[in-house]
Amino acid sequence: MDVAVLGATGDVGRQVCTQLVERQLLPTTSRLQLVGRPGGASGRAVHGLRVDLIDAYDEHAPMLDVALDPADVVADVVVVAAGRTVTPRNDGLPPSRAGLAADNAAVFRAYADALAEHGSGSEVVVVVSNPVELAVAIMAERLGRHRVIGMGAWLDTLRFRRELAVQLGVRRHRVGGFVGGQHGEDAVPLWSTVRIGGLDVAERERAVARLRGPRTLSTFPDEIAAAKAELIAVASQDIGEAFALIDSWPPDLRVVMRPFMTHQSGAKTATGTASATIDLLDTILDGRDIVVAGQVVLDGEATVGGAPAHGVLGVPVVLGPEGWSRVLLDPLPPDEDARLAQAAAAIDAATAPWLDPVPAGAGLHAPQEVRA
Protein backbone atom coordinates (compact mmCIF):
# COMPACT_ATOMS: atom_id res chain seq x y z
CA MET A 1 0.00 0.00 0.00
CA ASP A 2 1.10 3.58 -0.69
CA VAL A 3 0.89 6.57 1.66
CA ALA A 4 0.78 10.30 0.88
CA VAL A 5 1.48 12.93 3.54
CA LEU A 6 0.00 16.35 2.80
CA GLY A 7 2.13 19.00 4.51
CA ALA A 8 5.10 16.66 4.71
CA THR A 9 7.57 19.36 5.75
CA GLY A 10 5.56 20.74 8.66
CA ASP A 11 6.33 19.83 12.25
CA VAL A 12 3.89 16.92 12.38
CA GLY A 13 4.16 15.92 8.72
CA ARG A 14 7.92 15.53 8.94
CA GLN A 15 7.54 13.40 12.08
CA VAL A 16 4.91 11.21 10.40
CA CYS A 17 7.18 10.63 7.40
CA THR A 18 10.19 9.91 9.60
CA GLN A 19 8.36 7.50 11.89
CA LEU A 20 6.74 5.69 8.95
CA VAL A 21 10.16 5.00 7.44
CA GLU A 22 11.99 4.43 10.72
CA ARG A 23 9.44 1.86 11.94
CA GLN A 24 9.49 0.14 8.52
CA LEU A 25 5.71 0.20 8.20
CA LEU A 26 6.06 0.46 4.43
CA PRO A 27 8.04 -2.15 2.47
CA THR A 28 10.62 -1.02 -0.04
CA THR A 29 8.14 -1.79 -2.82
CA SER A 30 5.58 0.71 -1.48
CA ARG A 31 5.62 4.44 -2.07
CA LEU A 32 5.65 7.33 0.38
CA GLN A 33 4.56 10.51 -1.34
CA LEU A 34 5.81 13.75 0.21
CA VAL A 35 3.37 16.53 -0.66
CA GLY A 36 4.19 20.25 -0.48
CA ARG A 37 2.91 23.50 -1.97
CA PRO A 38 4.33 24.82 -5.24
CA GLY A 39 6.06 28.19 -4.96
CA GLY A 40 6.23 28.13 -1.17
CA ALA A 41 8.84 27.14 1.34
CA SER A 42 7.41 23.60 1.57
CA GLY A 43 7.74 23.23 -2.20
CA ARG A 44 11.49 23.62 -1.79
CA ALA A 45 11.90 21.79 1.51
CA VAL A 46 10.02 18.68 0.40
CA HIS A 47 12.82 17.83 -2.03
CA GLY A 48 15.35 18.20 0.76
CA LEU A 49 13.22 16.03 3.07
CA ARG A 50 13.20 13.26 0.46
CA VAL A 51 16.99 13.30 0.26
CA ASP A 52 17.33 13.43 4.05
CA LEU A 53 15.09 10.37 4.51
CA ILE A 54 17.03 8.43 1.88
CA ASP A 55 20.29 9.46 3.53
CA ALA A 56 19.11 8.19 6.93
CA TYR A 57 17.14 5.07 5.97
CA ASP A 58 18.33 4.00 2.51
CA GLU A 59 18.53 0.30 3.42
CA HIS A 60 14.82 -0.03 4.21
CA ALA A 61 13.17 3.14 2.90
CA PRO A 62 10.15 2.81 0.62
CA MET A 63 10.12 4.56 -2.74
CA LEU A 64 10.03 8.27 -1.96
CA ASP A 65 8.14 10.56 -4.29
CA VAL A 66 7.51 14.32 -4.30
CA ALA A 67 4.20 15.93 -5.33
CA LEU A 68 3.53 19.67 -5.51
CA ASP A 69 0.11 19.63 -7.16
CA PRO A 70 -2.99 18.34 -5.32
CA ALA A 71 -4.00 16.60 -8.54
CA ASP A 72 -0.85 14.45 -8.34
CA VAL A 73 -1.70 13.00 -4.91
CA VAL A 74 -2.32 9.28 -5.39
CA ALA A 75 -2.14 6.82 -2.50
CA ASP A 76 -4.09 4.17 -0.62
CA VAL A 77 -3.84 6.18 2.61
CA VAL A 78 -3.66 9.97 2.73
CA VAL A 79 -2.50 11.82 5.85
CA VAL A 80 -3.75 15.41 6.04
CA ALA A 81 -1.14 17.43 7.95
CA ALA A 82 -1.29 20.57 5.78
CA GLY A 83 -2.37 24.05 6.86
CA ARG A 84 -1.57 26.51 9.62
CA THR A 85 -0.77 25.04 13.01
CA VAL A 86 -1.68 26.07 16.54
CA THR A 87 0.68 28.74 17.91
CA PRO A 88 0.12 30.90 21.00
CA ARG A 89 -1.02 34.49 20.54
CA ASN A 90 0.75 37.47 22.09
CA ASP A 91 -1.52 37.20 25.13
CA GLY A 92 -0.39 33.63 25.72
CA LEU A 93 -3.61 32.01 24.57
CA PRO A 94 -3.89 29.71 21.56
CA PRO A 95 -5.56 31.03 18.40
CA SER A 96 -9.28 30.53 18.13
CA ARG A 97 -10.59 27.55 16.23
CA ALA A 98 -12.49 30.01 14.04
CA GLY A 99 -9.19 31.64 13.09
CA LEU A 100 -7.67 28.31 12.17
CA ALA A 101 -10.77 27.42 10.19
CA ALA A 102 -10.57 30.66 8.22
CA ASP A 103 -6.96 29.93 7.30
CA ASN A 104 -7.24 26.21 6.62
CA ALA A 105 -10.69 25.63 5.10
CA ALA A 106 -9.47 26.49 1.59
CA VAL A 107 -6.50 24.15 1.99
CA PHE A 108 -8.74 21.28 3.08
CA ARG A 109 -11.17 21.97 0.23
CA ALA A 110 -8.45 22.07 -2.44
CA TYR A 111 -7.07 18.69 -1.45
CA ALA A 112 -10.53 17.17 -1.01
CA ASP A 113 -11.61 18.34 -4.47
CA ALA A 114 -8.40 17.02 -6.03
CA LEU A 115 -8.76 13.61 -4.38
CA ALA A 116 -12.41 13.41 -5.43
CA GLU A 117 -11.53 14.18 -9.03
CA HIS A 118 -8.20 12.44 -9.49
CA GLY A 119 -8.01 9.82 -6.73
CA SER A 120 -8.82 6.14 -6.86
CA GLY A 121 -12.13 6.48 -5.04
CA SER A 122 -11.01 4.17 -2.25
CA GLU A 123 -8.38 6.18 -0.35
CA VAL A 124 -8.60 6.23 3.44
CA VAL A 125 -7.95 9.72 4.80
CA VAL A 126 -6.46 10.30 8.26
CA VAL A 127 -6.83 13.92 9.34
CA VAL A 128 -4.23 15.49 11.62
CA SER A 129 -4.62 19.19 10.76
CA ASN A 130 -6.71 21.52 12.90
CA PRO A 131 -9.54 22.19 13.22
CA VAL A 132 -9.65 18.43 12.75
CA GLU A 133 -13.45 18.38 12.80
CA LEU A 134 -13.68 20.86 9.93
CA ALA A 135 -11.18 18.93 7.82
CA VAL A 136 -13.11 15.71 8.45
CA ALA A 137 -16.38 17.39 7.45
CA ILE A 138 -14.96 18.85 4.23
CA MET A 139 -13.19 15.63 3.23
CA ALA A 140 -16.25 13.51 4.02
CA GLU A 141 -18.52 15.73 1.91
CA ARG A 142 -16.42 14.95 -1.13
CA LEU A 143 -15.04 11.47 -0.49
CA GLY A 144 -17.63 9.62 1.59
CA ARG A 145 -17.78 9.68 5.35
CA HIS A 146 -16.55 6.15 6.11
CA ARG A 147 -13.24 6.83 4.38
CA VAL A 148 -12.33 9.79 6.59
CA ILE A 149 -11.24 9.77 10.25
CA GLY A 150 -9.69 12.47 12.41
CA MET A 151 -6.98 11.32 14.79
CA GLY A 152 -7.57 13.99 17.47
CA ALA A 153 -9.79 11.78 19.62
CA TRP A 154 -7.26 8.94 19.41
CA LEU A 155 -4.45 11.25 20.56
CA ASP A 156 -6.63 12.43 23.45
CA THR A 157 -7.48 8.80 24.24
CA LEU A 158 -3.83 7.78 24.42
CA ARG A 159 -3.13 10.75 26.69
CA PHE A 160 -6.05 9.78 28.92
CA ARG A 161 -4.85 6.19 29.19
CA ARG A 162 -1.33 7.36 30.00
CA GLU A 163 -2.51 9.69 32.76
CA LEU A 164 -4.61 6.92 34.27
CA ALA A 165 -1.73 4.46 34.05
CA VAL A 166 0.67 6.89 35.74
CA GLN A 167 -1.80 7.44 38.56
CA LEU A 168 -2.32 3.71 38.99
CA GLY A 169 1.35 2.84 38.70
CA VAL A 170 0.85 0.46 35.75
CA ARG A 171 1.85 0.47 32.09
CA ARG A 172 -0.44 2.16 29.57
CA HIS A 173 -1.23 -1.05 27.67
CA ARG A 174 -3.12 -2.31 30.76
CA VAL A 175 -5.54 0.63 30.63
CA GLY A 176 -8.47 1.00 28.28
CA GLY A 177 -10.93 3.85 27.91
CA PHE A 178 -11.79 6.51 25.35
CA VAL A 179 -12.01 10.26 24.92
CA GLY A 180 -14.68 11.58 22.56
CA GLY A 181 -16.12 14.94 21.58
CA GLN A 182 -14.05 17.70 20.04
CA HIS A 183 -10.26 17.66 20.00
CA GLY A 184 -9.02 20.26 22.49
CA GLU A 185 -10.91 21.85 25.34
CA ASP A 186 -14.20 20.20 24.36
CA ALA A 187 -12.67 16.74 24.65
CA VAL A 188 -14.95 14.45 26.66
CA PRO A 189 -13.19 11.87 28.89
CA LEU A 190 -15.52 8.87 28.89
CA TRP A 191 -14.85 7.56 32.37
CA SER A 192 -17.54 4.90 31.95
CA THR A 193 -15.41 3.20 29.25
CA VAL A 194 -12.32 2.83 31.45
CA ARG A 195 -11.05 -0.72 31.80
CA ILE A 196 -7.98 -1.83 33.78
CA GLY A 197 -6.30 -5.13 33.02
CA GLY A 198 -6.14 -7.47 35.97
CA LEU A 199 -9.01 -5.86 37.91
CA ASP A 200 -12.52 -7.23 38.13
CA VAL A 201 -15.57 -4.99 37.84
CA ALA A 202 -15.76 -4.08 41.52
CA GLU A 203 -12.01 -3.39 41.76
CA ARG A 204 -12.14 -1.25 38.65
CA GLU A 205 -15.07 0.77 39.93
CA ARG A 206 -13.22 1.45 43.18
CA ALA A 207 -10.06 2.45 41.29
CA VAL A 208 -11.95 4.82 38.99
CA ALA A 209 -13.83 6.37 41.93
CA ARG A 210 -10.53 6.95 43.69
CA LEU A 211 -8.95 8.54 40.61
CA ARG A 212 -11.93 10.71 39.76
CA GLY A 213 -13.19 11.71 43.18
CA PRO A 214 -16.63 13.32 43.51
CA ARG A 215 -16.23 15.37 40.32
CA THR A 216 -18.50 15.06 37.28
CA LEU A 217 -18.16 16.36 33.74
CA SER A 218 -20.79 19.00 34.43
CA THR A 219 -18.04 21.09 36.06
CA PHE A 220 -15.27 20.13 33.62
CA PRO A 221 -15.43 23.30 31.44
CA ASP A 222 -15.15 25.50 34.53
CA GLU A 223 -12.20 23.44 35.77
CA ILE A 224 -10.44 23.89 32.43
CA ALA A 225 -11.00 27.65 32.41
CA ALA A 226 -9.69 28.01 35.97
CA ALA A 227 -6.71 25.76 35.24
CA LYS A 228 -5.72 27.79 32.16
CA ALA A 229 -5.79 31.04 34.11
CA GLU A 230 -3.72 29.55 36.91
CA LEU A 231 -1.19 28.03 34.54
CA ILE A 232 -0.67 31.24 32.60
CA ALA A 233 -0.06 33.12 35.84
CA VAL A 234 2.39 30.53 37.19
CA ALA A 235 4.18 30.06 33.86
CA SER A 236 4.89 33.79 33.64
CA GLN A 237 7.17 33.30 36.65
CA ASP A 238 8.38 29.69 36.33
CA ILE A 239 7.47 27.36 33.45
CA GLY A 240 8.77 24.33 35.33
CA GLU A 241 6.50 25.10 38.25
CA ALA A 242 3.55 25.27 35.86
CA PHE A 243 4.24 21.74 34.60
CA ALA A 244 4.66 20.53 38.17
CA LEU A 245 1.27 22.06 39.02
CA ILE A 246 -0.38 19.99 36.28
CA ASP A 247 0.95 16.83 37.91
CA SER A 248 -1.16 17.59 41.00
CA TRP A 249 -4.45 17.65 39.09
CA PRO A 250 -6.88 14.80 38.25
CA PRO A 251 -6.03 12.65 35.20
CA ASP A 252 -8.77 13.96 32.90
CA LEU A 253 -7.81 17.57 33.55
CA ARG A 254 -4.16 16.73 32.84
CA VAL A 255 -5.20 15.34 29.44
CA VAL A 256 -6.33 18.81 28.34
CA MET A 257 -3.88 21.01 30.21
CA ARG A 258 -0.59 19.23 29.58
CA PRO A 259 -0.63 19.84 25.78
CA PHE A 260 -1.91 23.37 26.41
CA MET A 261 1.12 24.05 28.59
CA THR A 262 3.45 22.36 26.10
CA HIS A 263 2.40 24.88 23.46
CA GLN A 264 2.75 27.73 25.94
CA SER A 265 6.32 26.62 26.63
CA GLY A 266 7.28 27.22 23.01
CA ALA A 267 7.58 23.50 22.27
CA LYS A 268 5.23 21.53 20.05
CA THR A 269 3.33 18.27 20.45
CA ALA A 270 4.51 17.04 17.03
CA THR A 271 6.18 13.83 18.19
CA GLY A 272 3.23 12.57 20.21
CA THR A 273 0.76 13.62 17.52
CA ALA A 274 2.73 11.79 14.85
CA SER A 275 3.04 8.69 17.02
CA ALA A 276 -0.74 8.53 17.50
CA THR A 277 -1.17 8.99 13.75
CA ILE A 278 1.25 6.14 13.09
CA ASP A 279 -0.90 3.91 15.34
CA LEU A 280 -3.85 4.44 13.00
CA LEU A 281 -1.74 4.03 9.87
CA ASP A 282 -0.27 0.78 11.18
CA THR A 283 -3.78 -0.63 11.61
CA ILE A 284 -4.92 0.42 8.14
CA LEU A 285 -1.75 -0.75 6.39
CA ASP A 286 -1.72 -4.08 8.22
CA GLY A 287 -5.28 -4.93 7.26
CA ARG A 288 -6.54 -5.31 10.82
CA ASP A 289 -9.74 -4.07 12.43
CA ILE A 290 -9.33 -2.45 15.84
CA VAL A 291 -11.40 -0.17 18.04
CA VAL A 292 -10.04 3.39 18.24
CA ALA A 293 -11.50 6.79 18.96
CA GLY A 294 -11.71 9.25 16.10
CA GLN A 295 -13.55 12.22 14.72
CA VAL A 296 -15.98 10.89 12.13
CA VAL A 297 -19.14 12.05 10.39
CA LEU A 298 -22.12 10.36 12.02
CA ASP A 299 -25.46 9.74 10.38
CA GLY A 300 -27.47 8.44 13.31
CA GLU A 301 -25.12 5.62 14.38
CA ALA A 302 -24.90 7.00 17.92
CA THR A 303 -27.43 8.58 20.26
CA VAL A 304 -26.24 11.71 22.05
CA GLY A 305 -28.36 13.99 24.19
CA GLY A 306 -31.41 11.79 23.59
CA ALA A 307 -31.30 12.02 19.79
CA PRO A 308 -29.41 10.35 16.92
CA ALA A 309 -26.20 12.24 16.18
CA HIS A 310 -25.71 13.73 12.73
CA GLY A 311 -22.41 15.49 12.08
CA VAL A 312 -18.79 15.29 13.13
CA LEU A 313 -18.05 13.93 16.58
CA GLY A 314 -15.24 12.05 18.29
CA VAL A 315 -16.49 8.56 19.23
CA PRO A 316 -15.11 5.01 19.50
CA VAL A 317 -15.22 3.30 16.10
CA VAL A 318 -13.99 0.16 14.40
CA LEU A 319 -11.17 1.12 12.01
CA GLY A 320 -9.80 -1.10 9.26
CA PRO A 321 -8.15 -0.99 5.84
CA GLU A 322 -11.25 0.45 4.15
CA GLY A 323 -11.90 3.14 6.77
CA TRP A 324 -14.21 3.08 9.77
CA SER A 325 -17.19 0.75 9.77
CA ARG A 326 -19.07 0.83 13.10
CA VAL A 327 -19.57 3.08 16.11
CA LEU A 328 -19.16 1.37 19.48
CA LEU A 329 -20.77 3.71 21.99
CA ASP A 330 -22.90 2.20 24.74
CA PRO A 331 -25.47 4.32 26.60
CA LEU A 332 -23.55 6.85 28.69
CA PRO A 333 -24.01 8.25 32.19
CA PRO A 334 -25.92 11.56 32.19
CA ASP A 335 -22.86 13.80 32.67
CA GLU A 336 -20.92 12.18 29.82
CA ASP A 337 -23.95 12.22 27.53
CA ALA A 338 -24.60 15.91 28.24
CA ARG A 339 -20.96 16.90 27.61
CA LEU A 340 -20.86 14.90 24.38
CA ALA A 341 -24.05 16.62 23.22
CA GLN A 342 -22.51 20.02 24.02
CA ALA A 343 -19.36 19.09 22.08
CA ALA A 344 -21.48 18.00 19.11
CA ALA A 345 -23.34 21.32 19.13
CA ALA A 346 -20.06 23.26 19.31
CA ILE A 347 -18.65 21.31 16.37
CA ASP A 348 -21.79 21.86 14.28
CA ALA A 349 -21.71 25.60 14.95
CA ALA A 350 -18.00 25.84 14.10
CA THR A 351 -18.10 23.79 10.89
CA ALA A 352 -21.40 24.94 9.37
CA PRO A 353 -20.11 28.27 7.93
CA TRP A 354 -17.42 26.46 5.92
CA LEU A 355 -19.44 23.59 4.44
CA ASP A 356 -21.15 23.50 1.08
CA PRO A 357 -24.95 23.80 1.25
CA VAL A 358 -26.85 20.59 0.53
CA PRO A 359 -30.36 20.10 -0.82
CA ALA A 360 -33.16 20.16 1.73
CA GLY A 361 -33.76 16.71 3.16
CA ALA A 362 -30.43 15.34 1.94
CA GLY A 363 -28.80 15.43 5.36
CA LEU A 364 -25.69 17.47 6.01
CA HIS A 365 -23.44 14.46 6.27
CA ALA A 366 -25.00 11.97 3.91
CA PRO A 367 -22.39 9.92 2.02
CA GLN A 368 -21.24 11.67 -1.13
CA GLU A 369 -20.36 9.85 -4.33
CA VAL A 370 -16.84 10.48 -5.58
CA ARG A 371 -16.87 12.78 -8.58
CA ALA A 372 -15.26 11.30 -11.69
Secondary structure, 3 states (H helix, E strand, C coil): CCEEEECCCCHHHHHHHHHHHHCCCCCCCCEEEEECCCCCHHHHHHHHHHHHHHHHHCCCCCEEEEECCHHHCCCCEEEECCCCCCCCCCCCCCCCHHHHHHHHHHHHHHHHHHHHHHCCCCCEEEECCCCHHHHHHHHHHHHCHHHEEECHHHHHHHHHHHHHHHHHCCCHHHEEEEEEECCCCCEEEEEEEEEECCCCHHHHHHHHHHHHCCCCHHHHHHHHHHHHHHHHHHHCCCHHHHHHHHHCCCHHHHHHHHHHHHHHCCCCCHHHHHHHHHHHHHHHHHCCCEEEEEEEEEEEEEEECCEEEEEEEEEEEEEECCEEEEECCCCCCHHHHHHHHHHHHHHHHHHHHHCCCCCCCCCCCCCCCCCC
